[in-house]
């Protein structure tokens, strides 16, 4: 894609904004990487309709997790991440050790200042600290990997987020408000959410196929683990919904609606970063612009195809400039964020079914995603 890749480089010394990016009834979605409420700058940009579910809720037969046992097993793998810039700004987030030789998974918005020279410090659950370096990050997925120079570290077990069920109990671990080694419990409230959040530049990051949970998550929990009752990683805690005050400014605490990046999205990205230091995304080979019902003669929202890369995946599938893409794999698309979510939940070579309108008639085609 061309238009989804437009972005503005951050200015030197810029500290990322932890921002509300979505209203859910009277609630906004806030990134939760800052260690103090004063670190949050909040603004509303959407509606509950922007949250889309892609899975049918399934009742869980489990009851509650043994949080005491989970804490004993998992807390040694959880770290508190402190970021300190030369100008004195900084923040606190969380992470989990994913390899015994020191690779740690977290959120991009937790460590973003490190891309501009800020220092990273990792605090282990036993109270010891160690400097860390940024290995790589995905601004689109809000995923990052940092590394400490160590061996023999305890490693979090990897779970299977695709097997999660609505109602299933889970445990969140991290450092809310800088309070290291905090454990909270809850359930999976919903699955398959698409949640846009504030990115580094002029483009949103997207929590793709996100897990919604009522486990208490607060600023500082970002990058921390969401685990199942066996202590296996199923998600990376990243954002919360908050309720605006009478003045329209949102509060900073949990109201029981949090969002985590599923393990099935975060871990493949983390592995790419570990292997290559960067992330390669699948592409359609198109430039698009969102349109609303009534525009360009369409009766529904969609993505107007402005450009098609010659010889690219979309061109090979017969898509032309002027077409209006309305669905991908049967799911409605109406924003760049929707295409970003598809990129983050697929890999180059995957085939997707694209529904589009041309001259007022609906057509479908198969697009084999390229690499970009």
C-alpha atoms as one frame of an Amber mdcrd trajectory, in Angstrom:
protein
   0.000   0.000   0.000   1.116   3.510  -0.617  -1.106   5.878   1.332  -1.091
   3.816   4.550   2.705   4.117   4.652   2.746   7.926   4.813   4.103   9.161
   8.112   5.874  12.089   9.667   9.249  11.531  11.283   9.237  12.493  14.978
  11.178  15.610  15.849  14.386  15.269  17.908  13.752  15.046  21.615  10.025
  14.398  21.171   8.480  12.412  24.017   5.520  10.288  22.865   2.004  11.366
  23.802  -0.060   8.857  25.736  -3.438   9.750  24.256  -7.085   8.805  24.188
  -7.919   7.751  20.657 -11.363   6.221  20.780 -14.637   6.923  22.602 -16.695
   3.949  23.712 -20.041   5.489  24.616 -18.534   8.002  27.109 -15.154   6.295
  27.330 -11.888   6.866  25.535  -9.032   4.492  24.781  -5.728   5.503  26.356
  -2.291   4.021  25.947  -1.068   2.913  29.338   2.689   3.226  29.120   3.181
   6.266  31.340   3.982   5.617  34.948   2.071   8.630  36.273  -1.274  10.134
  35.362   0.466  13.440  34.678   2.242  11.787  31.770  -1.025  11.312  29.905
  -2.237  13.806  27.312  -5.738  12.815  26.346  -8.015  13.510  23.403 -11.107
  11.897  21.890 -11.204  10.978  18.216 -13.771   8.276  17.611 -16.939   6.409
  18.529 -17.904   2.970  19.740 -18.668   2.042  16.152 -14.951   2.105  15.388
 -14.493  -1.003  17.508 -15.220  -4.068  15.411 -15.533  -7.639  16.628 -14.438
 -10.486  14.374 -15.197 -13.540  16.497 -18.405 -15.052  17.822 -18.385 -15.008
  21.646 -17.968 -18.452  23.152 -18.690 -19.220  26.772 -15.760 -20.482  28.839
 -16.071 -23.521  31.089 -13.291 -22.237  33.357 -14.005 -20.285  36.538 -11.138
 -18.253  38.001  -7.361 -18.476  37.877  -5.242 -19.380  40.877  -3.677 -15.907
  40.873  -1.318 -16.789  43.721   0.217 -19.637  41.733   0.317 -17.568  38.545
   2.106 -14.780  40.410   4.742 -17.189  41.762   5.346 -18.675  38.337   5.180
 -15.583  36.144   6.378 -12.548  38.131  10.072 -13.540  37.805   9.655 -13.102
  34.027   8.006  -9.654  34.289  10.088  -6.468  34.298   9.452  -2.799  34.874
  10.885  -0.634  32.085  12.027   2.890  32.824  12.853   5.334  30.026  14.797
   8.531  30.712  15.593  11.227  28.146  18.356  13.831  28.349  15.816  16.614
  28.928  14.592  14.885  32.086  11.389  13.501  30.620  10.595   9.851  30.929
   8.036   7.219  31.735   7.494   3.755  33.105   6.080   0.676  31.457   6.278
  -3.084  31.656   7.637  -6.015  29.693   8.181  -9.763  29.778  11.329 -11.805
  29.177  10.826 -13.954  26.070  14.324 -15.491  25.741  16.786 -16.594  28.393
  19.528 -14.453  26.830  17.729 -11.208  27.547  15.188 -10.298  24.856  12.185
  -8.512  26.364   8.811  -7.851  24.714   7.016  -4.559  25.364   5.017  -1.807
  23.632   6.518   0.681  21.195   4.907   3.583  23.043   6.731   2.541  26.219
  10.210   2.808  24.691   9.652   5.265  21.804  11.966   7.927  23.316  14.823
   5.397  23.101  14.662   5.709  19.302  15.813   9.296  19.874  18.521   8.499
  22.390  16.705   8.060  25.706  18.124   5.484  28.091  16.296   2.288  29.051
  16.572   0.636  32.463  15.009  -2.700  33.379  13.939  -3.515  36.930  13.593
  -7.220  37.713  11.089  -8.617  40.214  13.919  -9.285  42.694  14.731  -5.559
  42.803  17.888  -5.600  40.692  18.254  -3.277  37.705  20.087  -3.503  34.413
  20.527  -1.201  31.408  18.826  -2.278  28.189  19.054  -1.337  24.540  16.378
  -1.007  21.894  16.532  -3.866  19.387  13.682  -2.777  17.122  10.049  -1.744
  17.040   6.843  -1.778  15.053   5.111   1.586  15.255   2.118   0.151  13.397
   1.502  -2.703  15.847   2.755  -0.891  18.991   5.241  -3.712  19.593   8.908
  -3.392  20.539  11.797  -5.539  21.739  14.577  -4.446  24.082  17.560  -6.487
  25.267  19.626  -6.759  28.397  23.113  -8.274  28.457  22.321 -11.360  30.504
  21.928 -15.122  30.292  19.900 -17.719  32.135  16.922 -15.441  32.691  13.502
 -16.925  33.528  11.307 -16.880  30.419   7.549 -16.450  30.184   5.742 -19.411
  28.647   4.089 -18.730  25.301   0.365 -19.410  25.122  -2.121 -19.524  22.258
  -4.271 -16.427  21.923  -6.243 -17.960  19.058  -7.698 -20.482  21.515  -9.051
 -17.831  23.901 -12.767 -17.775  24.662 -14.978 -14.940  25.829 -15.467 -15.308
  29.581 -12.173 -17.152  30.079 -10.283 -15.994  33.194  -6.954 -14.224  32.739
  -4.310 -12.486  34.854  -2.552  -9.190  34.050   0.963  -8.514  35.365   3.028
  -5.350  35.205   3.821  -2.033  36.876   0.700   0.176  37.005   1.631   3.696
  38.131   5.186   2.428  38.533   4.162  -0.166  41.158   6.280  -3.108  40.048
   5.176  -6.743  40.255   1.456  -5.964  40.406  -1.042  -8.723  39.631  -4.731
  -8.270  38.743  -7.352 -10.759  37.629 -10.350 -10.718  35.321 -11.833 -12.351
  32.261 -11.654 -12.015  28.501 -14.528  -9.603  27.873 -14.449  -9.736  24.068
 -12.224 -10.828  21.196 -11.306  -9.568  17.767 -11.347  -5.829  18.491  -9.690
  -3.391  16.102  -8.456  -0.530  18.285  -6.623   2.472  16.762  -4.277   4.212
  19.196  -1.997   7.235  18.933   1.131   6.464  16.911   4.512   8.163  16.720
   3.815  10.280  13.655   0.789  11.156  11.539  -0.517   7.602  11.446  -2.298
   5.541  14.094  -0.907   2.386  15.543  -3.483  -0.396  15.576  -4.124  -3.045
  18.196  -5.173  -5.697  15.703  -7.500  -8.543  16.700  -7.169  -7.180  20.234
  -8.232  -8.951  23.415 -10.628  -6.960  25.584 -10.372  -7.678  29.313 -11.801
  -6.415  32.580  -8.588  -7.274  34.458  -7.535  -3.956  36.002  -4.961  -2.189
  33.780  -3.618   1.293  34.473  -0.868   3.605  33.196   2.399   1.714  33.564
   0.849  -1.671  32.685   1.653  -1.149  28.998   3.893  -3.880  27.627   3.088
  -6.184  30.525   1.724  -9.682  30.206  -1.825 -10.950  29.993  -1.659 -14.661
  30.804  -4.010 -17.615  31.053  -4.504 -19.680  34.197  -1.410 -21.725  33.384
   0.698 -18.570  33.317   1.172 -18.641  29.555   1.404 -15.394  27.603  -1.743
 -14.717  25.592  -1.518 -10.932  25.203   0.483  -7.743  25.724  -1.451  -5.133
  27.723  -1.534  -1.864  25.779  -4.547   0.402  26.301  -7.541   1.143  28.493
 -10.893   2.860  28.142 -11.461   5.823  30.452 -14.489   7.962  31.264 -14.280
  11.697  30.463 -15.036  14.199  33.192 -17.752  16.855  32.874 -15.228  19.043
  31.063 -14.716  16.326  28.459 -11.222  15.414  29.645 -10.777  11.738  30.365
  -9.593  10.297  33.607  -6.525   8.110  33.675  -7.615   5.037  35.596  -9.125
   1.702  34.720 -12.893   1.395  34.294 -12.761  -2.310  33.548 -12.184  -2.115
  29.789  -8.621  -2.843  28.750  -7.065  -4.031  25.493  -4.144  -6.354  24.848
  -2.296  -7.227  21.652  -2.800 -10.975  21.151   0.226 -13.225  21.393  -0.477
 -14.445  17.850   0.177 -10.902  16.562   2.898  -9.750  18.970   5.214 -12.772
  19.004   5.751 -13.131  15.223   6.564  -9.410  15.072   8.941  -9.772  18.026
  10.662 -12.696  16.324  11.147 -10.639  13.143  12.704  -7.882  15.230  15.035
 -10.328  16.986  16.046 -11.937  13.683  16.423  -8.825  11.524  15.998  -5.718
  13.684  12.978  -4.624  11.636   9.487  -5.677  10.577   8.298  -6.493   7.062
   4.586  -6.062   6.437   2.408  -7.692   3.769   1.120  -5.230   1.173  -1.752
  -4.857  -1.275   0.155  -2.527  -3.596  -2.514   0.185  -3.570  -3.048   3.724
  -2.378  -6.489   4.333  -0.901  -8.612   7.016   0.719 -11.591   6.401   3.038
 -15.002   7.412   1.695 -18.432   7.630   3.313 -21.841   6.538   1.978 -22.921
   8.859  -0.817 -19.376   9.651  -1.952 -18.236   8.345  -5.326 -21.727   6.958
  -5.842 -21.418   4.233  -3.204 -24.108   3.447  -0.648 -21.678   2.238   2.003
 -18.358   3.271   3.494 -15.225   1.871   1.911 -11.762   2.563   0.575 -11.479
   4.418  -2.724  -8.564   3.074  -4.749  -6.486   6.050  -5.856  -3.441   4.229
  -7.203  -2.483   0.670  -8.064   1.181  -0.352  -8.218   1.931  -1.885 -11.632
   2.631  -5.585 -11.259   1.661  -5.487  -7.581  -0.699  -7.829  -5.728  -3.834
  -5.748  -6.342  -2.997  -5.195 -10.006  -2.481  -8.927 -10.503  -5.925  -9.490
  -8.947  -7.586  -7.080 -11.394  -8.207  -4.159  -9.048  -8.110  -0.773 -10.783
  -7.966   2.893  -9.762 -11.511   4.108  -9.088 -12.645   0.831  -7.521 -14.140
   1.019  -4.043 -13.059  -1.741  -1.645 -15.872  -2.535   0.788 -14.818  -5.810
   2.409 -11.746  -7.975   2.962 -12.410 -11.603   3.865 -16.041 -10.680   4.443
 -15.285  -7.917   6.974 -16.237  -4.331   6.186 -13.336  -1.911   5.704 -13.688
   1.851   5.852 -10.404   3.222   7.140  -6.656   2.909   6.767  -6.675   1.347
  10.234  -8.759  -1.541   8.891  -6.116  -2.303   6.260  -3.359  -1.957   8.855
  -5.128  -4.559  10.999  -5.170  -6.909   8.009  -1.440  -6.338   7.491  -0.712
  -7.131  11.130  -2.738 -10.344  11.176  -1.394 -11.752   7.907   1.963 -12.452
   6.317   3.332 -12.043   2.780   1.963 -14.799   0.567  -1.388 -15.028   2.336
  -4.433 -14.824   0.082  -7.401 -12.636   1.011 -10.793 -12.173  -0.622 -11.480
  -8.550  -1.587 -14.980  -7.291  -2.322 -15.120  -4.063  -4.333 -17.495  -1.934
  -6.354 -16.895  -0.874  -9.939 -19.456   1.083 -11.921 -22.008   0.441  -9.170
 -21.618  -3.334  -9.306 -20.127  -5.485  -6.542 -17.325  -7.875  -7.487 -14.876
 -10.127  -5.642 -11.314 -11.162  -6.296  -8.457 -12.967  -4.561  -5.366 -10.925
  -3.658  -2.105 -12.633  -2.743  -0.368 -10.237  -0.367   3.092  -9.061  -1.294
   6.037  -8.011   0.858   6.892  -4.395   1.530
